[in-house]
Amino acid sequence: MVNIMSHKSIRIGFWIATGLFCLQMGFTAYAQLNLPQVAGAFTHLGFPDYFRVELSWAKLIGVALLLAPVPARLKEWAYAGFAFDLGSAIIAHVAVGDGPKAWSFAVVTFALWAASYFGWRRLPAPQKAEVAPGAFVTPANA
């Protein structure tokens, strides 16, 4: 019973962290595409305008991959992309001399990323159906 409860609490924690993380990343993608002050922040950091648009669409695709039932490898790539994105955002703000007010949003989002990613890694793997000893093994029940 304890094992089932721990799996359930891991799953609940994972979905809370993932939901908040995806909301955060979805909001930043929307803001990067639609708010002039966010476009100005990209200019301030020295990035070209096309990168802002490209990054926004990549974020939206990554959010979809985290929420959809896709192969684990695709989720792993989405998590890796978000790690590079958030790490690069923090480095870019520090490199131009921005204070904590500018990069703290990325740090908080990175914490949500970590909770989601490590929760996903702890989720129990789907169990394969067990085959009775001596039974005929086919690809369907292997």
Secondary structure, 3 states (H helix, E strand, C coil): CHHHHHHHHHHHHHHHHHHHHHHHHHHHHHHHHHCHHHHHHHHHCCCCHHHHHHHHHHHHHHHHHHHCCCCHHHHHHHHHHHHHHHHHHHHHHHHCCCCHHHHHHHHHHHHHHHHHHHHHHHCCCCCCCCCCCCCCCCCCCC
